[in-house]
């Protein structure tokens, strides 16, 4: 009899849906900003120059703390993912062992 874990199915399906949704919304927003900032109006061109100047004035040293936090969160995610895989493998091993014991009796 196949073992179906509906929680894992729901979790993976939800992860795929959320990832696709976030990607589509982000790409739509970037495209809208591109269309808006590519206008030929006087004020739009001034806004475009302002955005470019602010982008060039960014100081990456001030964002180092945020980058460090993002890296630490990525490490925590990787550790949790690895722990989940270990638990999953342990469950499979225990299930296989229980099936093997049940068939030998």
C-alpha positions as CSV (number, residue, x, y, z in Angstrom):
1,X,0.0,0.0,0.0
2,X,1.5,3.4,-1.0
3,X,2.3,5.7,1.9
4,X,0.9,9.2,1.1
5,X,1.7,12.0,3.4
6,X,-0.8,14.7,2.7
7,X,1.0,17.3,4.9
8,X,4.1,17.0,2.8
9,X,2.1,17.1,-0.4
10,X,0.3,20.2,0.7
11,X,3.5,21.8,1.9
12,X,5.3,21.2,-1.5
13,X,2.3,22.3,-3.5
14,X,1.9,25.5,-1.4
15,X,5.6,26.2,-1.8
16,X,5.4,25.9,-5.5
17,X,2.3,28.1,-5.7
18,X,3.8,30.8,-3.5
19,X,7.1,30.8,-5.4
20,X,5.4,31.2,-8.7
21,X,3.1,33.9,-7.4
22,X,6.0,35.9,-5.8
23,X,8.0,35.6,-9.0
24,X,5.1,36.8,-11.2
25,X,4.3,39.8,-8.9
26,X,7.9,40.8,-8.8
27,X,8.4,40.7,-12.5
28,X,5.1,42.6,-13.1
29,X,6.3,45.3,-10.7
30,X,9.7,45.6,-12.3
31,X,8.1,45.8,-15.7
32,X,5.7,48.5,-14.5
33,X,8.5,50.5,-13.1
34,X,10.5,50.1,-16.3
35,X,7.6,51.4,-18.4
36,X,6.9,54.2,-16.0
37,X,10.5,55.4,-15.9
38,X,11.0,55.1,-19.6
39,X,8.6,58.0,-20.3
40,X,9.7,61.2,-22.0
41,X,7.9,63.7,-19.7
42,X,10.1,66.3,-18.1
43,X,9.3,65.2,-14.5
44,X,9.7,61.5,-15.4
45,X,13.1,62.1,-16.8
46,X,14.0,64.1,-13.6
47,X,12.7,61.2,-11.5
48,X,14.7,58.8,-13.6
49,X,17.9,60.8,-13.0
50,X,17.2,61.0,-9.3
51,X,16.8,57.2,-9.1
52,X,20.1,56.7,-10.9
53,X,21.9,59.2,-8.7
54,X,20.5,57.6,-5.5
55,X,21.5,54.2,-6.8
56,X,25.1,55.4,-7.5
57,X,25.3,57.0,-4.0
58,X,24.5,53.8,-2.2
59,X,27.2,52.9,0.4
60,X,27.5,49.2,0.6
61,X,29.2,49.4,4.0
62,X,26.0,50.6,5.5
63,X,24.2,47.5,4.2
64,X,26.8,45.1,5.5
65,X,24.7,44.3,8.6
66,X,21.7,43.4,6.4
67,X,23.8,41.3,4.2
68,X,25.2,39.4,7.2
69,X,21.6,38.8,8.5
70,X,20.5,37.5,5.1
71,X,23.5,35.1,5.0
72,X,22.8,33.9,8.6
73,X,19.2,33.3,7.7
74,X,20.3,31.3,4.6
75,X,22.6,29.2,6.8
76,X,19.7,28.6,9.3
77,X,17.5,27.6,6.4
78,X,20.1,25.2,5.1
79,X,20.5,23.6,8.5
80,X,16.7,23.2,9.0
81,X,16.5,21.7,5.5
82,X,19.2,19.2,6.3
83,X,17.6,18.3,9.6
84,X,14.3,17.7,7.8
85,X,16.0,15.4,5.4
86,X,17.6,13.5,8.2
87,X,14.3,13.1,10.0
88,X,12.7,12.0,6.7
89,X,15.4,9.4,6.1
90,X,15.1,8.1,9.7
91,X,11.3,7.7,9.2
92,X,11.8,5.8,6.0
93,X,14.5,3.6,7.7
94,X,12.2,2.8,10.7
95,X,9.3,2.1,8.4
96,X,11.4,-0.3,6.3
97,X,12.7,-1.9,9.4
98,X,9.1,-2.4,10.8
99,X,7.9,-3.8,7.5
100,X,10.9,-6.2,7.5
101,X,10.2,-7.4,11.0
102,X,6.5,-7.8,10.3
103,X,7.2,-10.0,7.2
104,X,9.7,-12.2,9.0
105,X,7.3,-13.1,11.8
